[in-house]
Amino acid sequence: MVKLNKIYTRTGDDGTTGLGAGDRRLKSDMRIEAFGTVDEANACIGLARLHTESAYPEIDAMLARIQNDLFDLGADLATPDTGKPLGYEPLRIIAEQTARIETEIDQLNANLQPLRSFVLPGGSPAAAALHLARTVARRAERMMVALAQDPAEHVNRDGIKYINRVSDFLFVAARVVNDNGKADVLWVPGKNR
């Protein structure tokens, strides 16, 4: 369990931050950027939940689970597998977490009409907020993939799958809160030429 008594420690004043095993990295390091962006996506979901809490309780409960899982993902990224013993079992995203989201996506998608075009982010306030969270989750995914390309870094493949599915979920949830897609704003190619 995490215990936070003091919020500022001054240890990051030199531009570094600590990883789970105690190693320090620059705050501009790709790993720090990756889990920082996961945190940013989580904050965007928190904002979206202001619109889903009472109007869409089933989706809100799903979003609450995703928020908790995103903290798991941040912990996973903050504790890279270096092959050295840690003295504890690090928290890792597992395939079952991705499978749960896939089931929820299928459940939400069952009542939606197939798309005829790309969806512009917007419609209802809830949908706009979910689309914003989706785009931040996609950025986190891009950062995680870039980090995984470095042979000196290890990124849990289940974590990459998970964040990919989170953005898929957010897209489908945005359509659901847009009156099951009826209020989606569709892209019209070349409309303003």
For each residue, the residues with C-beta under 8 A, 3 or more apart:
1:
2:
3:
4: 7
5:
6: 9
7: 4
8:
9: 6 12
10: 13
11: 14 16 18
12: 9 15 16 17 27
13: 10
14: 11
15: 12 26 27 28
16: 11 12 24 25 26 27
17: 12 24 25 27 32
18: 11 22 23 24
19: 22 23 24 25 31 78 79 80
20: 75 78 79 86 90
21: 79 80 82 84 86
22: 18 19
23: 18 19
24: 16 17 18 19
25: 16 17 19 29 31 32
26: 15 16 29 32
27: 12 15 16 17 32
28: 15 32 33
29: 25 26 32 33
30: 33 34 143 146 147 150 153
31: 19 25 34 35 77 78 80 147 153
32: 17 25 26 27 28 29 35 36
33: 28 29 30 36 37 143
34: 30 31 37 38 77 140 143 144 147 155
35: 31 32 38 39 73 74 77 78
36: 32 33 39 40
37: 33 34 40 41 136 139 140 143
38: 34 35 41 42 70 73 74 77 140 163
39: 35 36 42 43 70 74
40: 36 37 43 44 136 140
41: 37 38 44 45 70 133 136 137 139 140 163 166
42: 38 39 45 46 67 70 71 74
43: 39 40 46 47
44: 40 41 47 48 129 132 133 136
45: 41 42 48 49 63 66 67 70 133 170
46: 42 43 49 50 67
47: 43 44 50 129 132 133
48: 44 45 51 52 63 126 129 130 132 133 170
49: 45 46 52 53 60 63 64 67
50: 46 47 53 129
51: 48 55 124 125 126 129 177
52: 48 49 55 56 57 59 60 63 126 130 173 177
53: 49 50 57 60
54: 57
55: 51 52 126 177
56: 52 59 60 126 176 177
57: 52 53 54 60 61
58: 61 62
59: 52 56 62 63 108 173 176 177
60: 49 52 53 56 57 63 64
61: 57 58 64 65
62: 58 59 65 66 104 169 173
63: 45 48 49 52 59 60 66 67 173
64: 49 60 61 67 68
65: 61 62 68 69 100
66: 45 62 63 69 70 101 166 169
67: 42 45 46 49 63 64 70 71
68: 64 65 71 72
69: 65 66 72 73 93 97 162 166
70: 38 39 41 42 45 66 67 73 74 166
71: 42 67 68 74 75
72: 68 69 75 76 91 92 93 97
73: 35 38 69 70 76 77 93 159 162 163
74: 35 38 39 42 70 71 77 78
75: 20 71 72 78 79 90 91
76: 72 73 79 90 91 92 93 156 159
77: 31 34 35 38 73 74 80 144 155 156 159
78: 19 20 31 35 74 75
79: 19 20 21 75 76 86 90 91
80: 19 21 31 77 153 154 155
81: 90 154 156
82: 21 154
83:
84: 21
85:
86: 20 21 79 89 90
87:
88:
89: 86
90: 20 75 76 79 81 86
91: 72 75 76 79
92: 72 76 156 158 159
93: 69 72 73 76 97 98 156 158 159 162
94: 97 158
95: 98 99 158 161
96: 99 100
97: 69 72 93 94 100 101 158 162
98: 93 95 101 102 158 161 162 165
99: 95 96 102 103
100: 65 96 97 103 104
101: 66 97 98 104 105 162 165 166 168 169
102: 98 99 105 106 165
103: 99 100 106 107
104: 62 100 101 107 108 169
105: 101 102 108 109 165 168 169 172
106: 102 103 109 110
107: 103 104 110
108: 59 104 105 111 112 169 172 173 176
109: 105 106 112 172
110: 106 107
111: 108 176 180
112: 108 109 172 175 176 180 181
113: 180 181
114:
115: 118 119 181 184 186
116: 186
117: 186 187 188 189
118: 115 186 187
119: 115 171 174 175 184 185 186 187
120: 185 186 187
121: 127 128 131 132 134 135 174
122: 127 128 131 185
123: 127 128 174 177 178 183 184 185
124: 51 127 128 177 178 179 183
125: 51 128 129
126: 48 51 52 55 56 129 130 174 177
127: 121 122 123 124 130 131 174 175 177 178 183 184
128: 121 122 123 124 125 131 132 174
129: 44 47 48 50 51 125 126 132 133
130: 48 52 126 127 133 134 170 171 173 174 177
131: 121 122 127 128 134 135 170 171 174
132: 44 47 48 121 128 129 135 136
133: 41 44 45 47 48 129 130 136 137 170
134: 121 130 131 137 138 167 170 171 174
135: 121 131 132 138 139 167
136: 37 40 41 44 132 133 139 140
137: 41 133 134 140 141 163 166 167 170
138: 134 135 141 142 167
139: 37 41 135 136 142 143
140: 34 37 38 40 41 136 137 143 144 163
141: 137 138 144 145 160 163 164 167
142: 138 139 145 146
143: 30 33 34 37 139 140 146 147
144: 34 77 140 141 147 148 155 159 160 163
145: 141 142 148 149 160
146: 30 142 143 149 150
147: 30 31 34 143 144 150 153 155
148: 144 145 153 154 155 157 160
149: 145 146
150: 30 146 147 153
151:
152:
153: 30 31 80 147 148 150
154: 80 81 82 148
155: 34 77 80 144 147 148 159 160
156: 76 77 81 92 93 159 160
157: 148 160 161
158: 92 93 94 95 97 98 161 162
159: 73 76 77 92 93 144 155 156 162 163
160: 141 144 145 148 155 156 157 163 164
161: 95 98 157 158 164 165
162: 69 73 93 97 98 101 158 159 165 166
163: 38 41 73 137 140 141 144 159 160 166 167
164: 141 160 161 167 168
165: 98 101 102 105 161 162 168 169
166: 41 66 69 70 101 137 162 163 169 170
167: 134 135 137 138 141 163 164 170 171
168: 101 105 164 165 171 172
169: 62 66 101 104 105 108 165 166 172 173
170: 45 48 130 131 133 134 137 166 167 173 174
171: 119 130 131 134 167 168 174 175
172: 105 108 109 112 168 169 175 176
173: 52 59 62 63 108 130 169 170 176 177
174: 119 121 123 126 127 128 130 131 134 170 171 177 178
175: 112 119 127 171 172 178 180 181 184
176: 56 59 108 111 112 172 173 180 181
177: 51 52 55 56 59 123 124 126 127 130 173 174
178: 123 124 127 174 175 181 182 183 184
179: 124 182 183
180: 111 112 113 175 176
181: 112 113 115 175 176 178 184
182: 178 179
183: 123 124 127 178 179
184: 115 119 123 127 175 178 181
185: 119 120 122 123
186: 115 116 117 118 119 120
187: 117 118 119 120
188: 117 191
189: 117
190: 193
191: 188
192:
193: 190
